[in-house]
């Protein structure tokens, strides 16, 4: 899979509850190329380091995105798998998310998001990103 764009990363963290501060206090913004830019505030009220969104890594995803999946009753699984590609075995990570669009769980109503990538954080990011897009 390709690397996520800045816009896709921003969309994920906003879905997790991060908001960009709009205040006029000095602690609520920083400067980029001479322009005032609002710092990011996490769902727990803490401010992002240097005003930036967290990186797409397993630590950040498990801190902010996975609890959001639980809140939305989305089952998730992240596992290591070995695939044989052109006669060679290669390690990959597989992220699988499963949810139901209706109020009651029925196997006929299940939605799946399965993504495979060499980087487990990327696999989890893309699986969650598909959920975000499906829920809009």
C-alpha angles and dihedrals in degrees: 000000000000126000114271118252123242089254092053091048090050090049091053095050092045088053087053090055103264113144132192111239116242096185127123096225114112091239090061099062147031135195127257117182090342093307124117109241125186116242120236122253120204124224090259090058096254120131124241117254109262088355093283130130116252118267122258098259133127094257093056094040093051091046098049113009105040094055088052089054089053091049089055093046093246114154114218139189131185118189142163116243136180119223127190109229120179091341095310127104114231132183119241137168120232122202117194124185124184129189142155122235092206128067095253127055112247122159090229091061099048121127121203134201114188121173129174125199139150088243113063092208091055092048091051092044093053093045090052091044090057089053090051091052093046092051095055 
